[in-house]
Amino acid sequence: IMFLQQAVMHKGFYDDDLEFVQLQHIQIVASIAPASTLGRHRLATRFTAIVRVCSISYPSSEELTEVYTHFLRAIMTAPHWQNVADRAYGVCDKAAEAMVDVYTNMKAKFTMDDHEHYLFNPRDLTQWVLQLLRYE
């Protein structure tokens, strides 16, 4: 974070030879989890005072279903899915709905209140969908 703060405030940084490297036309976009989650730390107020922060809440189940329906349909265009793509394309919405349902139930049943490592986020759904590419 201190490197990012220096890069934003001074528009550059010092390299290993202590030469200043100037940065121009750079935009930093990052995604971070709340400081309350496992292994996270609070951002320094000196850093957050000089950057723009946009906070977006987790998507609803309906939004997740729509996103992963389209994601599954895109997966069905992979070359090794061509022989079942026509049949599978029609069930992508039901498969996405079932996946989001499993995700939602797991997130509700296994909370961080029980164990700190029970941390579920939409990234888990994405990994699940991407693993379908491993099957022929």
FENVEN-V816524 format. One record per residue. N is the residue number from 1. SS is DSSP state (A for helix, B for strand, O for the rest). PHI is phi as a letter, one per 30 degrees, with the letter a starting at -180 (999 if undefined). Layout:
BEGIN
N_SS_PHI / N_SS_PHI
END
This chain:
BEGIN
1_O_999 / 2_A_d / 3_A_d / 4_A_d / 5_A_d / 6_A_d / 7_A_d / 8_A_d / 9_A_d / 10_A_c / 11_O_h / 12_B_l / 13_B_a / 14_B_c / 15_O_d / 16_O_d / 17_O_c / 18_O_i / 19_O_c / 20_B_d / 21_B_c / 22_B_d / 23_O_c / 24_O_b / 25_O_h / 26_O_c / 27_O_b / 28_O_c / 29_O_b / 30_O_b / 31_O_b / 32_O_b / 33_O_c / 34_O_e / 35_O_d / 36_O_d / 37_O_d / 38_O_e / 39_O_i / 40_O_c / 41_O_b / 42_O_d / 43_O_d / 44_O_d / 45_A_d / 46_A_d / 47_A_d / 48_A_d / 49_O_d / 50_O_c / 51_O_b / 52_O_c / 53_O_c / 54_O_b / 55_O_c / 56_O_b / 57_O_d / 58_O_d / 59_O_d / 60_O_d / 61_A_d / 62_A_d / 63_A_d / 64_A_d / 65_A_d / 66_A_d / 67_A_d / 68_A_d / 69_A_d / 70_A_d / 71_A_d / 72_A_d / 73_A_d / 74_A_d / 75_A_d / 76_O_d / 77_O_d / 78_O_d / 79_A_e / 80_A_d / 81_A_c / 82_O_e / 83_O_d / 84_O_c / 85_A_e / 86_A_d / 87_A_d / 88_A_d / 89_A_e / 90_O_d / 91_O_c / 92_A_e / 93_A_d / 94_A_d / 95_A_d / 96_A_d / 97_A_d / 98_A_d / 99_A_d / 100_A_d / 101_A_d / 102_A_d / 103_A_e / 104_A_d / 105_A_d / 106_A_d / 107_A_d / 108_A_d / 109_A_d / 110_O_c / 111_O_c / 112_O_d / 113_O_d / 114_O_d / 115_O_b / 116_O_d / 117_O_d / 118_O_d / 119_O_c / 120_O_c / 121_O_b / 122_A_e / 123_A_e / 124_A_d / 125_A_d / 126_A_d / 127_A_d / 128_A_d / 129_A_d / 130_A_d / 131_A_d / 132_A_d / 133_A_d / 134_A_d / 135_O_c / 136_O_c
END
